[in-house]
């Protein structure tokens, strides 16, 4: 699988169970940020922990791949503009995120956007089991039905702000249980009916 998005739009705090875990109120609208396309790696590639960070975390997410150029899409028509769904691991330098007070540096290092292993179309994005394992141990486990803003609402919201192009990605937020990756770890992100995205972790 290869993909060439013009942008990767990610959503923060989009699972009810994750908001409860953090004791945070549910947002009134999606909180979005961008990851650079230079961060993309694929199934079986290496995630590099940068020297400047002491805490690099995994975040399993369902990712929407846009199928054609669109702007101001209505929620009821969003499915027409979706090529399919894949898995994205929103790797984050947590200590830098907290230090900076905004997210760009923490989310943008090379290798911080594993995607894969394939793009699947004919599935129900509203009811998919989602899980992350590190060295075989389950760390995150939820279902996309726990999303605060569903896939179609996110396409509507993001396309009201910016034009989306074929191949662009909207990553839909992570469930509870995010945590740290260390040198030598194997991280597996699995979403029902899509597959397993496996990556290996090593220090810079």
C-alpha positions as CSV (number, residue, x, y, z in Angstrom):
1,X,0.0,0.0,0.0
2,X,1.3,3.5,-1.0
3,X,-0.7,6.7,-0.5
4,X,0.1,10.3,-1.4
5,X,-2.1,12.6,0.5
6,X,-1.6,16.4,0.3
7,X,-2.4,16.5,4.1
8,X,-3.2,14.4,7.1
9,X,-5.9,15.9,9.3
10,X,-6.1,14.4,12.8
11,X,-8.7,14.7,15.4
12,X,-7.9,15.0,19.1
13,X,-10.2,13.7,21.9
14,X,-12.8,11.9,19.9
15,X,-13.7,8.9,22.0
16,X,-16.2,9.2,24.9
17,X,-14.2,6.6,26.9
18,X,-10.9,8.5,26.3
19,X,-12.5,11.8,27.5
20,X,-13.7,10.0,30.6
21,X,-10.2,8.6,31.2
22,X,-8.8,12.1,31.0
23,X,-11.6,13.6,33.1
24,X,-12.3,16.1,30.3
25,X,-15.6,17.4,29.1
26,X,-16.7,16.3,25.6
27,X,-15.8,18.9,23.0
28,X,-18.5,21.0,21.2
29,X,-16.8,20.5,17.9
30,X,-13.9,18.4,16.6
31,X,-10.4,19.6,17.7
32,X,-8.2,19.1,14.6
33,X,-4.5,19.4,13.9
34,X,-2.2,18.4,10.9
35,X,0.6,15.9,10.6
36,X,3.1,16.4,7.7
37,X,3.1,13.8,4.9
38,X,6.9,13.4,5.5
39,X,5.9,11.5,8.7
40,X,4.3,8.6,6.8
41,X,5.7,5.1,7.0
42,X,4.0,1.8,6.3
43,X,3.4,-1.7,7.6
44,X,6.5,-3.4,9.0
45,X,8.6,-0.1,8.9
46,X,10.5,1.3,11.9
47,X,9.3,4.1,14.2
48,X,12.3,6.2,15.2
49,X,12.3,7.7,18.7
50,X,14.0,11.1,18.4
51,X,16.9,11.9,20.7
52,X,15.1,15.1,21.8
53,X,12.1,13.2,23.3
54,X,12.0,11.1,26.4
55,X,8.4,10.0,25.9
56,X,7.1,8.7,22.6
57,X,3.5,7.3,22.7
58,X,1.3,5.1,20.4
59,X,-2.3,6.1,19.4
60,X,-4.3,3.7,17.3
61,X,-6.8,5.4,15.0
62,X,-9.3,4.6,12.2
63,X,-8.2,6.7,9.2
64,X,-10.5,7.9,6.4
65,X,-9.0,8.1,2.9
66,X,-10.7,10.7,0.7
67,X,-11.6,9.4,-2.8
68,X,-12.1,12.7,-4.7
69,X,-11.7,16.4,-4.4
70,X,-14.4,17.9,-2.2
71,X,-15.4,21.0,-0.2
72,X,-18.4,21.7,2.0
73,X,-19.6,18.1,1.9
74,X,-22.9,17.4,3.8
75,X,-22.8,14.6,6.3
76,X,-25.5,12.7,4.4
77,X,-23.3,12.7,1.3
78,X,-19.9,12.1,2.9
79,X,-19.7,8.4,2.0
80,X,-19.6,9.4,-1.7
81,X,-16.3,11.1,-1.1
82,X,-14.6,8.3,0.9
83,X,-12.2,6.0,-1.0
84,X,-12.0,3.7,2.1
85,X,-10.6,3.2,5.5
86,X,-7.2,2.2,6.9
87,X,-5.3,2.2,10.2
88,X,-3.1,5.1,11.4
89,X,-0.8,5.2,14.5
90,X,-0.6,8.8,15.6
91,X,2.8,8.6,17.2
92,X,3.4,11.5,19.6
93,X,6.4,12.9,21.5
94,X,4.2,13.4,24.6
95,X,6.8,15.3,26.6
96,X,7.3,17.8,23.8
97,X,3.6,18.2,23.3
98,X,3.3,19.2,27.0
99,X,6.3,21.4,26.8
100,X,5.3,23.3,23.7
101,X,1.6,23.8,24.6
102,X,0.7,23.0,21.0
103,X,1.1,19.9,19.0
104,X,3.0,20.5,15.7
105,X,6.5,19.5,16.8
106,X,5.3,16.5,18.9
107,X,3.3,15.0,16.1
108,X,5.6,15.7,13.1
109,X,8.8,13.8,13.4
110,X,9.8,11.5,10.5
111,X,8.2,8.1,11.0
112,X,5.5,9.4,13.3
113,X,2.6,8.4,11.0
114,X,2.5,4.7,10.3
115,X,-0.4,3.8,8.0
116,X,-1.7,0.5,6.6
117,X,-1.8,-2.3,5.9
118,X,-4.5,-1.7,3.3
119,X,-7.4,0.5,2.4
120,X,-10.9,-1.1,2.7
121,X,-14.1,0.3,1.4
122,X,-17.2,-1.8,2.2
123,X,-17.2,-1.8,6.0
124,X,-19.3,0.0,8.6
125,X,-17.0,2.7,10.2
126,X,-19.5,3.2,13.0
127,X,-19.0,-0.2,14.6
128,X,-15.5,-1.5,14.4
129,X,-13.4,-3.0,17.2
130,X,-10.1,-1.2,17.6
131,X,-7.1,-2.3,19.5
132,X,-3.4,-1.6,20.1
133,X,-0.9,-4.1,21.4
134,X,2.7,-3.5,22.5
135,X,4.8,-6.7,22.5
136,X,1.6,-8.7,22.4
137,X,0.0,-7.0,25.4
138,X,-3.3,-5.2,24.8
139,X,-2.9,-1.5,25.6
140,X,-6.0,0.1,23.9
141,X,-9.3,-1.6,23.3
142,X,-12.5,0.1,22.2
143,X,-15.0,0.4,19.4
144,X,-15.6,3.1,16.9
145,X,-19.2,3.4,18.1
146,X,-17.7,5.3,21.1
147,X,-16.6,8.2,18.8
148,X,-17.9,11.6,19.8
149,X,-18.0,12.8,16.2
150,X,-18.5,10.0,13.6
151,X,-16.7,9.6,10.3
152,X,-19.3,11.4,8.3
153,X,-19.5,14.3,10.7
154,X,-15.7,14.7,10.5
155,X,-15.7,14.7,6.7
156,X,-18.4,17.4,6.8
157,X,-16.5,19.5,9.4
158,X,-13.1,19.3,7.9
159,X,-14.3,19.9,4.3
160,X,-16.1,23.0,5.6
161,X,-12.7,24.4,6.5
162,X,-10.4,23.2,3.7
163,X,-10.6,21.5,0.3
164,X,-9.9,17.8,0.5
165,X,-8.2,16.1,-2.3
166,X,-8.0,12.4,-3.4
167,X,-5.7,10.6,-1.1
168,X,-6.0,13.0,1.8
169,X,-6.4,11.4,5.2
170,X,-8.7,12.2,8.2
171,X,-7.6,10.3,11.3
172,X,-10.5,10.0,13.7
173,X,-8.9,10.1,17.2
174,X,-7.7,7.5,19.6
175,X,-9.5,5.4,22.3
176,X,-8.2,5.3,25.9
177,X,-5.0,3.6,27.0
178,X,-2.3,5.6,25.2
179,X,1.1,4.9,26.5
180,X,4.8,4.8,25.9
181,X,6.9,3.0,23.3
182,X,10.5,2.0,24.0
183,X,13.5,0.9,21.9
184,X,12.9,-2.6,20.7
185,X,9.1,-2.6,21.1
186,X,6.8,-4.1,18.5
187,X,3.5,-2.1,18.2
188,X,0.5,-3.7,16.5
189,X,-2.6,-1.6,15.7
190,X,-5.6,-3.7,14.7
191,X,-9.1,-2.6,13.5
192,X,-11.8,-5.1,12.7
193,X,-12.2,-5.9,9.0
194,X,-9.1,-3.9,8.0
195,X,-6.2,-5.9,9.5
196,X,-3.1,-5.3,11.6
197,X,-0.6,-2.5,11.2
198,X,2.7,-3.7,12.7
199,X,5.7,-1.5,13.3
200,X,9.0,-1.7,15.2
201,X,10.5,0.9,17.5
202,X,14.1,2.0,17.7
203,X,16.0,4.9,19.1
204,X,17.6,7.5,16.8
